Amino acid sequence: MPIVAQSTETIDWVSRFADEVIEESERRAPGKPVVVASGLSPSGPIHLGNLREVMTPHLVADEIRRRGRQVRHLISWDDYDRYRKVPAGIAGIDESWAEHIGKPLTSVPAPKGSAHPNWAEHFKAAMVESLAELGVEFDGISQTAQYTSGVYREQILHAMKHRNDIDAILAQYRTKKAPAKKQQQKAVDEAELEAEEGSGAASEDDGSSGSAGYFPYKPYCGNCGKDLTTVTSYDDDTTELSYTCNACGFTETVRLSEFNGGKLVWKVDWPMRWAYEGVIFEPSGVDHSSPGSSFQVGGQIVGIFGGKQPIGPMYAFVGISGMAKMSSSRGGVPTPADALKIMEPQLLRWLYARRRPNQSFKIAFDQEIQRLYDEWDKLAGKVSDGSSLPGDIAAYSRAVGTAAGELPRTPRPLPYRTLASVADITAGHQDQALRILSDLDPANPLGSLGEARPRYDKAEAWINTHVPADQRTIVRDEPDAELLKSLDESSQQSLRLLLEGLADHWSLDGLTHLVYGVPKVQAGFSADATPKELPPEIKTAQRSFFALLYHLLVGRDTGPRLPTLLLAVGQDRVRALLGE
């Protein structure tokens, strides 16, 4: 594996951040492991936009490990957040699930048919599996476990004691104060709000303000289990807290020094955790970096808990080719698991590693994936022969492995577009696929399809799930007799030249030379003539020849690359379909 620069020479964004994080960690906590963090809310499918919340600190943490330093990458599962809305696009979920709005995600039943105990665990499990495939090493922290076991009790009591200080900070960003009655109704209305869920925040709620004043803590109702509650009184000395549930009318008085049935509101919870865990580095999405948002406000509130705000780059959104910005609350958005079905982990890691956090990019589920794979393979070749730039080498190294070692890779990484074409044409017949792939390079044939895996399986999955039926390739069963009879002498000659050369050119390179060479020979040029030596009309003749072959073989104007298509169809069938 190429060595990633381990000095302050800033050849890529990961190294620059690693330098800053190590320096800051030595200032704040000398001699202790460096702590970086991510936050994920398993309120629905955790999508590819959320993955940037993990990959950014992962890449920095991995660079720090490569330098021989201890580092912890915390992933805080915000599974004690409220269930905000019924997400669309999840099988078996309908509006009847609205009865759970306001409950902790771990108190909501898992979607029907799930093997997991609750909603949060169902969506968390898929992400954990994907992170393992991507080589992401992390320490997971369940916020349900932290809160319900009393881990944060001292922090909660401290926040309640300093509630006026917190309120004063938040007041700087509030545009206007609502009347007390409206503030009490706020918890109920909140159930109807739709929030973007990205860097660990399921809500921008900043607290409960009723007639008794501001409180940065929300109990979950002891009767209905929802957080649609208003604190009506609190005694700092006894820690007695009274609340009313705006959903079911239940009232209760508890001792907060013993009570574990609630949580700090998000804008207080996040900075509390920075201080509690000693976080040095945590990125945030653009939706949490605007004035008055959680990251900005948290930078002031964290001081109340005796901590400091992490180094926190803003990261831009990740898009999908042909899709709008992603929101897990809406459902139906691609997840890391979806991406890993059609691309190898190395490629997905590379997409996040090669772009600075503040640069947006798209992940391709359409034809663009073939171009991305071509670019990736070209980079691999340049890295291998030493012709790549240092920054590209660094991104490649971070993509193919971690400090723990290289990720499993395809032994024979044949071109993705070729594998996709073969999978398309053979329609699941593995013996046929092996025959065609072996013919690509007769001097070095595949011994088994396993040598082309997992890349072949990814390409096959892409063909089967993301290529429309009308774009799939179906080879003709019988020759197009009518078209063959209508051909002029020039077209018939082009077919004869192709058929005469098939046997001697039966390989990927050979057939490429042959199909491009036929129009050249017909025009009186050598088959080896370069484009510079040929008149412009040769390109027109080639396009016409290719269109004729596609019509005779698959009944369309276009299709997979002709050399691959010819290999897939096989010599005997090609000869029959071309009228020999």
Salt bridges, closest charged atoms under 4 A:
ASP12 OD2 - ARG398 NH2 2.76
ASP19 OD1 - ARG67 NH1 2.63
GLU23 OE2 - ARG27 NH1 3.28
GLU24 OE1 - ARG27 NH2 2.21
GLU24 OE2 - ARG28 NE 2.82
GLU26 OE2 - ARG69 NH1 3.55
ASP62 OD2 - ARG66 NE 2.81
GLU63 OE2 - ARG67 NE 2.80
GLU63 OE1 - ARG398 NH1 2.98
ASP78 OD1 - ARG273 NH2 2.76
ASP79 OD2 - LYS124 NZ 3.31
ASP81 OD1 - LYS263 NZ 3.62
GLU121 OE2 - LYS124 NZ 2.87
GLU133 OE2 - LYS458 NZ 3.44
GLU137 OE2 - ARG65 NH2 3.81
ASP139 OD2 - ARG72 NE 3.10
ASP165 OD2 - HIS162 ND1 3.14
ASP167 OD1 - ARG174 NH1 2.79
GLU190 OE1 - ARG82 NE 3.70
GLU194 OE2 - ARG330 NE 2.89
GLU196 OE2 - ARG330 NH1 3.12
GLU204 OE2 - HIS288 ND1 3.21
ASP205 OD1 - LYS186 NZ 3.31
ASP206 OD2 - ARG174 NE 3.19
ASP206 OD1 - LYS186 NZ 3.70
ASP227 OD2 - ARG82 NE 2.92
ASP236 OD1 - ARG163 NH1 3.13
GLU240 OE2 - ARG255 NH2 3.89
ASP269 OD2 - ARG273 NH2 2.33
ASP287 OD2 - HIS288 NE2 3.92
ASP338 OD1 - LYS341 NZ 3.96
GLU344 OE1 - ARG455 NE 2.85
GLU368 OE2 - ARG371 NE 2.45
ASP374 OD2 - ARG417 NH2 2.76
GLU375 OE2 - ARG354 NH1 2.88
GLU375 OE1 - ARG371 NH1 2.99
ASP377 OD2 - ARG455 NH1 2.88
GLU406 OE1 - ARG409 NH2 3.04
ASP424 OD1 - ARG472 NE 2.78
GLU451 OE1 - ARG412 NH1 3.75
ASP457 OD1 - ARG453 NE 2.84
ASP477 OD1 - ARG573 NH2 3.79
ASP480 OD2 - ARG476 NH2 3.17
GLU489 OE2 - ARG496 NH2 2.81
ASP528 OD1 - HIS513 NE2 2.54
ASP557 OD1 - HIS551 NE2 2.40
GLU580 OE2 - ARG575 NH1 3.03
